[in-house]
């Protein structure tokens, strides 16, 4: 009995021994798993650090649904603060940019840097992402730019941020320990989309025409160009010079030429470009287009002597010849016999002195329209008004309305730059047609169109004459007196082709030489290149 009991007891002891060993083995495996196999996953769940590599937005298209933004790409390197990555960074960057990146890594967090090309580098992730803007972004002032959070802060980007903004982004996630150090061996995770949306906003701008205008406008140190489609009021191109780098806004903040200022929407002295309005108001009142006046080089108005730019006098002129040589005294006299009411009424009907909304929250400066009371009671003010001087200030956008009316049988359309909303690559919500106003009889417009064609053929605008199809227009050299100086703004305002005008082009050279020298050649280049584009 005792021996049998001892045997059973021994078996139980052996069983217990092996059971305890098994439990210890299982516990050891568990401890190993926790300490070694699950370490990285547990750490990942506990702490990570993410970088937003790219923020996606809706697309801004031209009128043909060609993207105006986001159609280029760039390489971005995600660099963790590790010795291996710091060594690899030297393959990607050099000089000051390398030193700046290495200094940022000393903060102990991963960083993003733009790199010129894809070069496979140990410890560094290099991603190809869309670049929102080109460094020479077309229509930069109208397109606008973004703030650091990816929201629009100027131009179309700001005005339609509710449509263009997206929460979609491309991120890279690093896993870090309790001390914020990147975990060795833990591969970063790349999350989000790698393409862009095809929804957004379509503008009336034609990118091919815009590029022609941008190139021609390089001749202007400071100024603006607007191209308006006759018969619709749609802005086909618009630029302000100097422009700016949309990817480096801070570089322009202290530039004395104020590149962020949109001169196409600003108001200026317009000079002789206003004379066609004086002629139109006179004809509408019943004064004959053949009305003659003899320019002797000066005229006395209200006890003051007003001189013509030709102090020797132009001799006997009618409206057509007076516009051709841009005679001041003819228009001083014509304004006086037409009367303040008729002149002011026509200017008001064109919307002068009023804001022009070309898109949501994008407004051209209303400028200044000399009041009717001043024009009626101050002969000198009426004389200055007759040649686009004095208190009168208009934007290039506003002045385009006068020339569209002349080119379009007396009717002008409110300028617009929005074609519609784009969804899934199609324009689904089309902007309403621009409001139009008839401001003069068709016969009046026809006569003035012939006068402006004559200016280009035989008058002060000959340098604007295109190689083919002709054009009409008016030069202007407006005295400004800015800052007490004798500076002038040069203008050329015109349309082409001559017989059936399709485009109105307004060119401003801020602080230029004259309209004929600074602006007329720019008009010719634009007209020639658009003609060539459309003939191909």
C-alpha positions, 0 to 999 in steps of 0.5 A, spaced: 500 500 500 505 504 501 509 503 495 503 504 491 502 510 494 509 513 493 508 511 486 502 515 485 505 521 488 511 521 484 507 521 478 503 527 480 510 530 482 512 529 475 506 532 472 506 538 476 513 539 475 512 539 467 506 543 468 509 548 472 515 548 466 509 549 461 506 555 464 513 558 465 514 557 458 508 560 456 509 566 460 516 566 457 513 566 450 508 571 452 513 576 455 517 575 449 512 577 445 510 583 449 517 585 449 519 584 442 514 582 437 508 587 440 513 592 442 512 596 435 505 595 434 504 597 441 508 603 440 505 605 434 498 605 438 501 610 443 504 615 439 505 618 432 507 624 428 504 626 422 506 631 416 501 633 411 505 633 404 499 635 400 493 639 401 488 637 395 483 643 392 478 643 387 481 645 380 480 652 377 479 651 369 479 656 363 473 656 359 475 650 355 476 646 362 484 646 361 486 646 368 489 653 370 492 650 377 495 644 379 497 642 372 504 641 374 508 637 380 514 637 384 518 632 389 517 633 396 522 629 401 519 627 408 526 627 412 526 623 419 531 626 424 536 620 424 543 620 422 542 616 416 537 621 413 541 626 415 547 623 411 542 622 405 539 629 405 546 631 402 544 627 396 538 631 395 540 638 397 546 643 398 548 650 400 544 654 404 538 650 403 541 644 406 544 647 412 537 650 413 534 643 413 539 640 417 538 646 422 530 644 422 532 636 423 535 638 430 528 640 433 527 632 433 521 632 428 521 629 421 520 635 416 518 636 409 523 639 404 522 640 396 527 637 392 529 638 385 528 631 383 527 623 385 533 620 387 532 614 391 535 615 398 536 611 404 531 613 410 528 618 406 521 618 403 520 622 396 513 623 394 511 626 387 505 631 389 501 636 385 504 643 385 498 648 386 501 654 382 507 655 377 512 660 379 510 664 373 502 663 374 498 665 369 493 670 371 496 670 378 492 676 381 485 673 379 487 666 381 489 668 388 493 664 393 492 660 399 494 661 407 498 656 411 491 652 412 490 651 405 484 656 405 484 661 399 486 668 402 485 672 395 482 672 388 478 666 386 481 662 391 478 666 396 472 668 393 470 660 392 473 657 397 467 654 399 467 650 393 474 649 392 476 647 399 477 640 401 479 636 407 483 631 402 490 630 403 496 626 403 500 625 409 506 621 412 505 618 419 511 616 423 511 612 429 515 615 435 517 613 443 515 616 449 521 621 448 518 623 441 524 619 437 522 616 431 522 608 432 527 605 429 525 599 424 518 602 424 516 604 416 512 610 416 505 610 413 503 614 407 495 615 407 490 619 403 489 620 395 495 621 390 491 624 385 486 631 385 479 632 384 476 634 377 471 639 380 472 646 381 470 653 378 471 654 370 473 662 369 471 665 362 479 666 361 482 662 355 488 660 357 492 660 350 489 668 350 492 669 357 499 666 355 499 671 349 497 677 353 502 675 359 508 674 354 506 681 351 505 685 357 512 683 359 514 690 355 510 693 361 514 694 367 508 696 371 501 696 368 495 692 366 492 688 360 484 686 359 481 682 353 474 682 353 470 678 348 465 683 344 458 681 345 458 677 351 463 681 356 467 675 358 474 676 360 478 672 356 485 675 359 487 679 364 494 681 367 497 686 372 504 687 372 509 686 375 506 679 377 508 675 383 511 668 385 504 665 388 509 659 391 513 665 395 508 671 397 513 673 402 518 675 397 513 680 394 511 684 400 516 689 401 517 690 393 517 697 392 513 696 385 507 693 389 506 686 385 501 684 389 497 690 387 492 688 381 492 694 377 487 691 372 482 693 377 484 699 380 482 706 378 487 711 374 487 717 370 484 715 363 486 721 359 484 721 351 481 714 351 475 718 354 474 722 348 470 717 344 465 718 350 464 725 349 463 724 341 458 719 342 454 724 347 454 729 342 452 725 337 446 722 341 444 729 343 444 731 335 450 734 334 453 732 327 459 728 326 461 733 321 461 739 326 467 743 325 472 747 329 478 750 328 484 749 333 489 754 334 493 751 339 489 754 345 482 755 348 479 760 353 474 757 358 471 760 364 477 765 364 482 760 364 486 758 357 487 751 356 492 749 351 492 743 346 498 738 346 499 741 339 500 749 341 501 751 334 494 748 332 491 743 328 487 747 324 480 746 322 477 739 324 471 735 324 470 729 329 473 724 325 479 728 324 479 730 331 480 723 334 485 721 329 490 727 332 487 727 339 486 734 339 484 737 346 481 744 344 476 740 339 473 736 345 474 742 350 469 746 345 465 739 343 464 738 351 461 745 352 456 745 347 454 738 348 453 740 356 454 737 362 447 733 363 448 729 356 456 727 358 454 725 365 448 721 363 452 717 358 458 716 363 453 714 368 449 709 363 456 705 362 457 704 370 462 709 371 463 711 378 460 705 380 463 698 383 464 693 377 463 686 380 466 681 376 466 675 380 463 673 387 467 678 392 472 680 386 470 688 385 473 693 380 475 699 383 469 704 382 474 710 381 471 717 381 466 720 376 466 727 377 459 730 379 454 733 375 453 739 380 461 740 379 460 739 371 455 744 371 457 749 375 465 749 374 467 750 366 474 748 368 472 741 371 468 740 364 474 742 360 478 737 364 472 732 363 472 732 356 479 730 355 479 724 361 483 728 366 481 732 373 477 728 378 475 722 373 478 716 375 476 709 371 479 702 371 481 698 365 475 694 366 471 700 366 474 703 360 473 696 356 465 697 357 466 704 353 470 700 347 465 694 347 459 699 346 462 702 340 465 695 337 458 692 339 453 697 335 452 701 342 451 695 347 455 693 352 455 687 357 457 687 364 464 684 365 464 677 368 470 672 369 466 666 371 463 661 366 460 656 372 461 651 377 465 644 375 463 637 377 466 631 375 469 634 369 463 638 366 460 645 367 453 643 371 452 650 373 453 656 368 453 663 370 448 667 368 449 671 362 452 678 363 447 684 363 447 688 357 445 696 356 444 700 350 447 706 351 448 709 344 444 708 337 447 703 332 449 709 327 453 712 333 457 706 334 458 705 327 461 712 326 465 712 332 468 705 330 470 708 323 473 713 327 477 709 331 479 705 325 482 711 322 486 713 328 490 706 327 490 707 320 492 714 319 492 717 326 496 717 333 495 709 333 498 707 327 503 703 332 498 698 334 496 696 327 496 688 326 499 685 320 492 682 318 484 684 319 485 691 322 483 694 328 480 700 331 483 704 338 485 710 341 491 712 344 492 716 351 497 719 355 494 721 362 497 726 366 497 724 373 501 728 378 502 722 383 507 724 388 508 731 385 511 729 379 510 730 372 509 722 371 504 720 366 500 713 364 500 711 357 493 707 354 491 704 348 484 702 348 482 698 342 478 692 338 480 687 333 478 685 327 476 692 324 470 690 320 467 685 325 470 686 332 471 680 336 475 682 342 476 689 346 483 690 349 485 695 354 492 696 355 495 701 361 502 703 362 503 706 369 508 711 369 509 710 361 512 714 356 505 715 352 500 711 349 503 710 342 510 708 344 508 704 351 502 701 349 500 701 342 506 696 340 503 691 346 496 691 342 499 689 336 503 684 339 497 681 342 492 682 336 497 679 331 498 673 336 491 672 337 489 672 330 495 667 328 492 662 334 485 663 331 487 662 324 491 655 326 
